[in-house]
């Protein structure tokens, strides 16, 4: 079985040294060119769809904000090419990595050892960045990339005028786990050396990672809470094929043009599906209220055996629809009267943006990120939460039959993350970058 490469630098470099195939340390600043800026968004995408979808949402916001910008999405998820990508945005899909339930990485499809595939991904990223010559690099969640695959690229860009930005979710994990993992990965050193700023995609009145994780003062000074990312912006970019997927589901009374459907729609989302079978099966066996149709979105990574079991349950229940994948699931969510879901960042943002009554059943291992997020939002009265040990068809049935609380009574939450992100990037691109390193 492939094991995780030790914390010492893998294919590329030690922190602060240059890989053998990297550009010479005297690399010049980005050459002068026309008025259009160039931005690279990187996501490692080793588990689920969340990282890639978040970066696509950011790319769409930048592209539609009136900025003269070309954007390259570097992703570890082939799903990137199935999403709606506007003009001015293109994608580079890396050979896929996979993170198992124990948090260890392996090649998803290629018969390569971990060090081989990380070396390949690292070199592809570096080559793309050298040729694209971005004005800004936005890295999702992992300061050095998956298994340190960004080291060579970050060191290369440190010798240029490229602005490097780290984007973090509202919640990473428990404070003890974050301190342990970040120390092992030398993330604090990497942020000091490479990053101009750190964006936090959350509302500090819900959860403030600066305070919760006790980051050093100089790191905290680089951090800017932007607000949650409002996924409603993505609906403006949905293409005809994604809308056709919804129509082809054949759901009675929930056609896109029908403002008053005959049936209420209850939606269950389990993210990519790789660990969502328990929630999916409980939902499939729940009893829905009258005049209600349940739609179960299983995700593309749900194990085949679980899929077969769910299909059998759906065949026995005429009011249950099973859907494995939708390019744009918010087209269903916005029509749902209630939502049952796991507690991933993107799904949670969608629930908050559309103000849907939601029961969140969070993942609690290998990370407690979802549990912490759901707990904080539940305390604010923004969602209902159910611990996975209490999950059953009966508990879901009970919640589905409860009266819906008044949405107007919910507290306000900052959903201006995309607007603030665009403004912050505009300012960064006109400010001097961090001092570049010179050849020693």
N, C-alpha and C positions, 0 to 999 in steps of 0.2 A: 504494500500500500504506500502511496506517495505520502511523504511527511513534509511538514512545514520546514522551510529553510530556516536555519538559525537566524537570530537577530542581527548577526554581523552582515554587512552589505552583501547582497546576493550578486546579481549578474553584473551590476554596474559599478558602484563606487562606494567608498567610504564617505561619510558626510564631510563635505568641504574638499573633496578631491575629484579629479576629472577622469571619467572612463577613458579607456584607450581609444575608443572610436569617437569620442566627443570632439567638438570644434576646439581649436586651439584657444587658450585662455585669453589671447589678445583679440578675440572676435569683436568686430566693430559693432556699434549700436545699429539698430534697425535702419536700413537705408531710407532716405527721403522718397516719398511716393505721393500719389494723389491724396485727396482729402478723406478717402474712405479708411476707416480703422479696421483692424483685424483682431478678432477675439477667438481664442480656443477655449472650449469648455471640455474638461476631462471628467469622466466618471468610470470607476473600475468595474462596477456591475458584476459582482461575483455571487450575489444572492438576490433574486427578485428583480422587479422592474423599477423600483423606486428611484434609484440614483439617476438612471437615464431619463426617466420621465420628468424629474425635477430639472435637469439640465435643459431638456427640450423646452420646458415651460419658460425658463430664463431666456433661452435663445429666441423664442417667439416674442417675448416681451421686449427684448433689445431690438429685434428686427422690425417691430411694429411701432416703435417709439419715435420714429422720425430720424433715427440716427443713421448716418452713412457708415454702415458696418457690414463686414463679411464675417461669418461665423463658421468655424469648423468644430463640429461635435466629435470628440474622440471617445468612443464607447466600447465597453466589453460585451454589449448586448446586441445581437443581431436584430432584435425587435425594433431597433432604431429606424431601420429602413421602412418599416411598415407604418410608421407614424406620419402625421401631416407635417411636412417640412416646407416652410415658405421659401420663396426666392431669397438668395443671399445667405442661405444656410445649407451646409452639406455635412455629411457624416463620414467618419472613418471607423469601421468596426474592427476591433482587435480580436485575435483568437481568444476563445472564451475560457475564463477561469471559473471555478466553482468552489464555493465555501460550504463545507458540510456542517452537520448539526453540532460538531465539536469545534467549529471555528477554524478548521484546517483547510488549506487550499489545494486544489489539484486542477489539471487540465480537464475541461468539461468534455471535449470531443477528441482532440488530438491525442495520440499515443505518445505523449512527451512527459518527461520528468518535470517536476515543478520548476526547477532552475532553468531548464531549457525554454519552457513557454514564457516564463517571466523575462528571460533575456530577449526572446523574440519580441514580446510586447514592448519592452523598454526601448529596443532599437527602432521599432516602428514609430513609437511616439516621438522619439528624438528626431528621426528623419522627417516626420511630418512637420514638426515645429520649426526645424531649420529651414525648410522650404516655404512654409506658409508665412513665417516671420511675423508672429502676432504682436500687437501692441499690448495685449493683456491675455493672461492665462487665468482661468477660473477653475479651481480644483474642488471637486465635491467631496467633502467629509474626511478624506484620508490625506493628511499633509504630504506624505511621501509616496502616495499611490499604493496600490495593492502590492504587498511584499516588496516595498521600496522601489517599484518599477519607475517612479518619476525622478529618482535621484539624479540621473545623468541629465535629464531635461532641465530640472531646476537649477543645476549647477551651470549648465550652458546659458540659461536665461539670466542668471545672476550676473553675467558678464555683458549683458545688453541692457537696453532701456525698457524692457518689457515689464509691465506691472504684473505682479503675481498676487492673486487673491485666493484665499481659502474660504469656502462656504461650508458652514456647519449647520446641522439640524438644531432644533430647539433643545433636544435631549440626546445625549450620546450613550450614556449608561449610568450605572451607579457611580458616585464620586470615587469610591475605592477602586473600582474596576478601571475607570478612566485614568486615574493617577498611575495605576500599575501598567496599563497598556501603553499609555503615552510615554512613560519613562522607558519602557522596553524599546519602543519604536523611535526614541529620541525626537519626538514631535516638537517639543518646546524649542530645542536647538534648531530644528528645521524651520519653524515659524520665524524665529529671530533672524535667521540667515537669509531666508528666501522670500518671505511674504511681506508685501506692503500693507495689507489690511486683511482682516478676518470678518466676513459677514456671518451673522447669526440669523437664520431664517426662523425667527420666533418672536414672541412677545415676552419680555422679561417679567411682566406682571403674572404670567403663567409659570414660567421657569426661566431663571437667569443663570446660564452656564458660567458666567464670570464669577458669580458668587458661589454657586453650588460646587464648582470644581476647584475653587481657590487657585486659579491660574496666577503666575507671577505678575507683578504690576506692569512690567513692560509688555507682556503679552495681552493683558486686559486692555491696555491703552490702544492696541491695534484692533480691538473687537468693536463691531458696530451692530447692535441688534436692529434688524430692518423691519421686522414684522413677519407674520406668516405669509406664504406665497398663495395668492388668490387664484385658484385653478379655474375660475370662471373666465379668465382671460384666454385660456386655451380653447374654449368653445368657439371663439371667433375664427380659429384657424382650422376647424374640422373640415376635412375634404368630403366630397360626395360619396366616396367609397365607404368611409366610416359611417356616414348617415344611412347608407344603403344597408349596412350590417344590422342596424336597429330595425329598419323596416322589414328585413327578411326574417326577423325572429317571429313574426306573426302573432304578436301579443294583442289580444282583443282589447280595443278601447284605449290603447296607448300609442297610437300612430302619432308621428311627429306633429301633424297638423291639427290634432284633436286637443283643444284646450281643456275639455271636460271629459276625461275618459270614463267609460262605463265601469271599469274595475280600478281599484286601488292597486298599486304596485309596491311590493316589499322586496328590497334588494339585499342580497347577501354577497359581500365581497371578501375574498381571502387573499388578496395580494397576488403574487405570482403563483401561489397554490402549493409550493413545495412543502409547507408545514401547515396547510389549512384544512386538511381532510377532516379533522375532528369537528371543527366548527361547521364545515359544509354538511357533514352527515347529520349533525344535530338539527341544522336548519331544514334539511330535506325531510326529516321525520317530524318536524313541528306541525301543529295544526294552525292553519291560517284563518283569520276572521272571514266572515262571509264577504262576497264580492271582492276578494283579494287574490291576486296572483303573486306567487313567489318566484323570483328570478335569482338563480344561483350562478354567480360568475366564478368559475373554479380557478381560472388562471392557467397559463400554458405549461406550468411546471408541476402540476399536481401528478403524483404517481399514477401509473396506468391502472393498477389494481383499485385504487380509490375511485378513479374515474368510472370504472366499470360498475362498482357498487352503487355509486350515485346515479348512474344511468338507469339501473334497475329500480331504484327508488322513484326516479322521475317518471318512469313508464307506468308505475302503479299509482301515480298522483296526477290527475289531469290539471291541477292548479299549480304545478311546479314546472318551471322551465329551467333547463340546464344549458349554460353557455360557457364554452371553454375559454374564449378570448374575444375581446372587443378592442379595436384600435383606440377608441375613445369611450371609456366606460361612463364618463360624466353625462353622456347623452341619456343614459338610463337613470343615473342617480338624480338628475334634476327633475325627473318625472316621478320619482319614488315618494311615497308618503312616509315611509320609514326605511331605515338602513340598519342592517346587522353586519358588523365588520370586525376584522382585526384592527390593530392600532398603529399601522405604519404611518409615517409622516404624510405621504401624499394623500392617502385615503382620509386621514384626519383633516387635512386642509380642505379637501373637497366637502366633507361633512360640514365643517365650520362655514365655508364660503356659501354653500347653498342652504345653510341653516336647517339641516334635516334632523328630525328626531332620530337619534342613533343609540344603539346598544353596541358598545365596543367590548370585544373579548380579546384582550391583548396577548401577544406572545410573551412568555416569561423566561425563555431560555433560547439560545445561549446568552442573549442579552436581555436586560430588563428595561431597555429604552421604551418599548411600547407600554409596559406596565406603568412606568413613571409618568409618561405623557397622559395616559388615560386617567390615572389617579388625579393629577393636577386639574385636568379639564372637568372631571366629574365633580371635584370639590367646588368648582366655579359654577356648576349647574349647566355646563355647555353640552354634556353628553351623559348618558347612563353607562355604567361599567359593570362587567361581570367577570369575576376571576375564573380562569379556565377550569379550575377544579370544581366549580359549581355549574359548569356547562352541561346541559341536557336538553333534549327536545321539550321537556316540560317547562324548564325555565324560559326558553325562548317563546314557547306558546303563551306563557303568562305575560311576558313583556309585550308581545304582539297584540294582546287584547286589552292592554292598559290604555286609558285616555292619554292623548297627546298633550304635553304641557304647552303653555302659551309661549311661542317663540319670542314674542316681544319682551317677555320678562327676563330673557337671557342677558347676561352682562356683555358689554361691548368688548371686542377683541381686535387687536391690530392685525389687519389683513393687507396692509400697504407694502408688503415686502418687495413686490416687483417694482412698484413705482419708486420706492426708495433706492432699490438696487440700480435702476437705470440712472437716477440722479447721481448716485455715488460714483458709478463708473465714469460718467461724463466728467466729474470733477477729477477723478484719478488720472484720466487720460491727458488732462492739461497741466497737472501738477508734475514737478520733477519726480522721477522714480527714485527708489533707493539707490545710494551710490553703487556704481558697478565695481566689481572686483577686477583688479588688474593682474596681469601675469606676474608670478613671483619669480 
